[in-house]
Amino acid sequence: MRPFRKAHADPSPDLYDGERSMAAADAMRDREYSPPSSISQLRVCFVNQLALYSKQRTVWTAVALVAAIPLLYAVLNALAPSLIQASDVANIHAGRILAALPIASMFMASAVCGSMLPQEYNERTVYMTLPLPVSRKVFYLGKFLAGFALCAATVCAAYGISIAISSACAAHSYTAQMLESLAMALSGLFSFCAFAYMLSTRMTRGSSIAPLVALAAAIPAACIILAHAVPGSTCVLGYAPVFAPDLALSMMGDSTHMSLWGLFEYPIRNSLPGFEVGPSATVMSAASLGLGALMLWAGGRANDRRDMR
């Protein structure tokens, strides 16, 4: 019997030299790893929050609000045709259909952005997210953008449905005014979402009632009382972001919307000069976006200092 021999000869020295000359990118053991970029982290937080919305009641509330627009219009048109009068101009008719936009946008912002951040801390899911290569600032901003995107999509859908209904029974329409009104409504919505989100960073438990009461009642009442107490301050207080939806609907050519500031002003209207919303769309948009960004920054500072316990 022949003695046992090796099946393969020893590799030549040239082969070892070739392995030592491999680039770092070709050798798995020498591959360099780095955390994902801030944009990639932001996208992941944004998508994850939208996925959470799909399992919660918030997104279904948004769908219900959009679906209620043509339903409410059909009911009111059948029971009380004088409340929503038809018009030859689609802008005016669409503005009348969107009469509940001020309170609806405040409700949406409070419901969506008022509790999602405290919920992460209360349910301890934040402990599974922040240890990953995700900074607190990116985590904070990604969740806000998801909430604002959901609210903005709801408002855009409401505008689209209202314009489609009004265009079917109107002879004239002005597209530029519709787009300007939508931009104004989205600017106000941004400030509402930022306010509700900033308020949630200072709460142990999230609340949808507190930001809604502040936006729909406390802030408008304070602006009106201060405007009557300090003569000449109306030109400044009239540009408070809480009045942005009222200006948006006024830009459509109709003034029969559910403006809560008119309700607070009614008892003192006969004895004191009336309160007027700022007429400049540019100033109102700048005020809404600027104050919204400031509140978002303040909320981010509070979230950075928040205790993980």
matplotlib code that plots the C-alpha trace (Angstrom):
import matplotlib.pyplot as plt

x = [0.0, 1.3, 1.9, -0.6, 0.1, -1.3, -4.0, -2.8, 0.7, 1.5, 0.5, 3.3, 4.7, 3.3, -0.2, 0.4, 1.9, -1.2, -3.5, -1.4, -1.7, -5.6, -7.3, -9.1, -12.4, -11.9, -11.0, -14.0, -11.9, -10.6, -13.9, -14.7, -18.2, -19.7, -23.1, -25.8, -26.1, -28.5, -30.7, -30.9, -31.7, -34.4, -36.0, -36.1, -37.7, -40.2, -41.2, -41.4, -43.7, -46.0, -46.1, -47.2, -49.9, -51.3, -52.0, -53.5, -56.7, -55.1, -54.9, -58.5, -59.5, -57.9, -59.6, -62.9, -62.4, -61.8, -64.7, -67.0, -66.6, -68.8, -71.1, -71.6, -72.1, -74.8, -76.6, -76.6, -77.6, -80.6, -81.7, -80.8, -79.8, -79.5, -76.4, -74.3, -75.5, -74.3, -72.1, -71.0, -67.4, -65.9, -63.6, -66.4, -68.4, -65.3, -64.7, -68.2, -67.8, -64.5, -66.2, -65.0, -61.3, -60.1, -61.3, -60.6, -57.0, -56.4, -58.0, -55.9, -52.7, -53.5, -54.6, -51.6, -48.7, -49.9, -49.1, -46.8, -43.5, -44.6, -46.1, -42.6, -41.3, -44.3, -44.3, -40.5, -40.1, -37.7, -35.2, -35.0, -34.5, -32.1, -29.4, -29.2, -27.1, -29.9, -29.5, -32.2, -32.5, -33.0, -35.5, -37.4, -37.5, -38.4, -41.4, -42.6, -42.3, -44.4, -47.1, -47.1, -47.2, -50.3, -52.0, -51.0, -52.2, -55.6, -55.9, -54.8, -57.4, -60.1, -59.2, -59.2, -62.6, -64.2, -62.8, -64.0, -67.5, -67.6, -66.2, -69.0, -71.7, -69.8, -69.0, -65.8, -62.8, -59.5, -56.7, -54.2, -56.4, -57.0, -53.3, -52.6, -55.4, -54.0, -50.5, -51.8, -53.7, -50.6, -48.5, -51.0, -51.1, -47.3, -47.5, -50.3, -48.4, -45.2, -47.1, -48.7, -45.4, -43.5, -46.1, -45.8, -42.1, -43.0, -45.6, -45.2, -48.2, -49.4, -52.6, -54.7, -57.0, -54.5, -53.1, -56.6, -57.9, -54.9, -55.2, -59.0, -59.8, -57.0, -54.7, -57.5, -59.2, -55.9, -55.2, -58.6, -58.6, -55.0, -55.9, -58.8, -56.7, -53.8, -54.9, -53.0, -51.9, -54.4, -52.0, -49.6, -52.0, -54.1, -51.2, -51.2, -50.9, -54.2, -56.0, -54.2, -57.1, -59.6, -57.4, -57.1, -60.8, -61.2, -58.8, -61.2, -63.8, -66.1, -66.3, -68.9, -66.5, -66.3, -64.0, -63.7, -62.2, -65.6, -67.3, -65.0, -65.4, -69.2, -69.9, -67.6, -68.2, -70.8, -68.7, -65.2, -63.7, -63.8, -60.9, -59.5, -57.3, -54.2, -55.0, -51.5, -51.0, -47.2, -46.9, -49.2, -47.3, -44.0, -45.3, -46.8, -43.6, -41.3, -43.1, -43.6, -39.9, -39.1, -41.5, -40.0, -36.5, -37.7, -39.3, -36.1, -34.1, -36.5, -36.4, -32.6, -32.7, -35.4, -34.6, -34.6, -36.1]
y = [0.0, 3.4, 5.9, 8.8, 11.9, 15.4, 16.1, 19.7, 21.1, 24.1, 27.4, 29.3, 32.4, 34.4, 33.7, 35.1, 38.2, 38.5, 38.4, 40.9, 43.3, 43.3, 46.6, 47.3, 47.5, 44.0, 42.3, 41.8, 41.8, 45.3, 46.8, 50.1, 50.7, 54.0, 55.1, 56.1, 59.7, 62.1, 62.1, 58.3, 58.4, 61.0, 58.9, 55.9, 57.8, 59.4, 56.1, 54.3, 57.0, 56.7, 53.0, 53.6, 55.9, 53.2, 51.1, 53.9, 55.8, 59.0, 58.1, 56.9, 60.2, 62.0, 59.8, 60.4, 64.2, 64.1, 61.8, 64.0, 67.0, 65.8, 64.0, 67.1, 69.2, 66.8, 66.8, 70.6, 71.1, 68.8, 70.1, 73.8, 74.9, 78.5, 77.7, 76.7, 78.8, 77.9, 80.4, 80.9, 81.2, 77.9, 79.6, 81.1, 77.9, 75.8, 78.3, 77.8, 74.0, 74.4, 76.5, 74.2, 74.3, 76.5, 74.2, 71.0, 71.9, 72.8, 69.5, 67.5, 69.1, 68.5, 64.9, 63.9, 65.9, 66.3, 62.8, 60.9, 61.9, 61.3, 58.0, 56.9, 57.6, 56.1, 52.9, 52.6, 52.2, 55.1, 52.9, 50.7, 53.6, 56.0, 53.3, 52.8, 55.3, 57.9, 61.2, 62.8, 65.8, 63.5, 61.4, 64.5, 66.0, 62.8, 62.2, 65.8, 65.7, 62.5, 64.1, 67.3, 65.3, 63.4, 66.7, 68.4, 65.5, 65.7, 69.5, 69.1, 66.3, 68.5, 71.3, 68.9, 67.4, 70.8, 72.3, 69.3, 69.6, 73.4, 73.1, 70.8, 73.4, 76.7, 78.4, 80.3, 79.5, 81.2, 78.7, 81.2, 82.2, 78.5, 77.8, 80.9, 79.9, 76.4, 77.7, 79.9, 77.0, 74.9, 77.7, 78.0, 74.2, 74.1, 76.5, 74.4, 71.2, 72.8, 74.3, 71.0, 69.1, 71.7, 71.5, 67.7, 67.9, 69.5, 66.9, 63.6, 62.3, 63.5, 65.5, 66.4, 68.6, 71.1, 72.3, 72.4, 74.6, 76.8, 77.2, 77.4, 79.4, 80.7, 82.3, 84.0, 85.3, 86.7, 88.4, 90.0, 91.2, 92.6, 94.3, 96.1, 97.0, 98.3, 100.7, 100.2, 96.6, 95.1, 95.5, 93.1, 90.7, 90.3, 88.3, 85.6, 82.2, 81.1, 83.3, 81.9, 79.5, 82.5, 84.5, 81.4, 81.1, 84.8, 84.6, 82.2, 85.0, 84.0, 85.1, 82.7, 80.4, 79.2, 81.8, 81.4, 84.8, 86.2, 84.3, 85.8, 89.3, 89.3, 90.4, 93.4, 94.3, 97.0, 98.9, 98.6, 98.8, 95.5, 93.1, 92.5, 89.7, 90.9, 91.2, 90.5, 86.9, 87.3, 88.7, 86.0, 83.2, 84.6, 84.9, 81.3, 79.7, 81.8, 81.2, 77.5, 77.1, 78.9, 76.6, 73.5, 74.6, 75.2, 71.8, 70.2, 71.9, 70.5, 67.0, 67.0, 67.7, 65.2, 62.5, 59.0, 57.6]
z = [0.0, -0.9, 1.9, 2.4, 0.4, 0.6, -2.0, -2.5, -2.4, -0.3, -1.9, -3.5, -1.9, -4.8, -3.7, -0.2, -1.8, -3.9, -0.8, 1.0, -1.9, -1.9, -1.4, 1.9, 0.1, -1.3, 2.0, 4.2, 7.3, 6.4, 5.5, 7.3, 8.8, 9.7, 11.1, 8.5, 7.5, 9.1, 6.1, 6.2, 10.0, 9.3, 6.6, 8.9, 11.7, 9.3, 7.8, 11.2, 12.6, 9.5, 10.1, 13.7, 12.5, 10.3, 13.4, 15.5, 15.4, 14.3, 10.7, 10.7, 12.3, 9.4, 6.8, 8.6, 8.6, 4.8, 4.1, 6.3, 4.0, 1.1, 3.5, 5.6, 2.5, 1.2, 4.5, 4.9, 1.3, 1.8, 5.2, 5.1, 1.6, 2.8, 4.9, 2.0, -0.9, -4.4, -6.3, -9.8, -8.6, -7.5, -5.0, -3.0, -3.0, -2.0, 0.9, 2.1, 2.1, 4.1, 6.7, 9.5, 8.4, 11.3, 14.1, 12.0, 11.4, 15.1, 16.1, 13.6, 14.8, 18.5, 18.0, 15.8, 17.3, 20.9, 22.2, 19.9, 21.6, 25.2, 24.0, 23.0, 26.5, 28.4, 26.3, 26.6, 22.9, 22.9, 24.7, 21.6, 19.2, 20.8, 21.5, 17.7, 15.7, 15.8, 17.4, 19.6, 17.2, 14.2, 16.2, 17.3, 13.8, 12.0, 14.1, 13.7, 9.9, 9.9, 11.9, 9.9, 6.6, 7.8, 8.7, 5.5, 3.4, 5.2, 4.5, 0.9, 0.4, 2.0, -0.4, -3.4, -2.5, -1.9, -5.1, -7.1, -5.7, -6.3, -9.8, -10.8, -10.1, -10.8, -14.0, -13.0, -11.0, -10.1, -9.6, -8.3, -5.4, -4.5, -4.4, -2.3, 0.1, 0.4, 1.0, 3.8, 5.4, 5.3, 6.9, 9.8, 10.1, 10.4, 13.4, 15.0, 14.7, 16.0, 19.0, 19.9, 19.5, 21.6, 24.3, 24.4, 25.2, 28.5, 29.5, 31.1, 29.3, 25.9, 25.6, 22.7, 24.8, 26.1, 22.7, 21.2, 24.1, 23.7, 20.0, 19.7, 22.8, 25.0, 22.4, 20.3, 23.5, 24.8, 21.4, 21.3, 24.9, 24.5, 21.2, 22.9, 26.0, 24.0, 21.2, 18.0, 18.7, 16.4, 13.4, 15.2, 17.0, 13.9, 12.4, 15.2, 13.5, 15.1, 12.6, 9.5, 8.6, 8.7, 6.3, 4.1, 3.7, 3.3, 0.4, -1.3, -1.4, 1.4, 5.0, 6.4, 8.1, 11.7, 13.1, 16.8, 17.3, 16.1, 18.9, 21.6, 20.1, 20.0, 23.6, 23.4, 19.7, 20.5, 23.0, 21.6, 18.1, 16.2, 15.9, 12.4, 11.1, 9.3, 5.6, 4.2, 3.3, 3.1, 6.6, 8.0, 6.2, 7.5, 11.0, 11.0, 9.6, 11.8, 15.0, 14.1, 13.6, 16.9, 18.8, 17.1, 18.1, 21.7, 21.8, 20.5, 23.3, 25.9, 24.4, 24.5, 28.2, 28.9, 31.4, 30.0, 33.3]

ax = plt.figure().add_subplot(projection="3d")
ax.plot(x, y, z, "-o")
ax.set_aspect("equal")
plt.show()
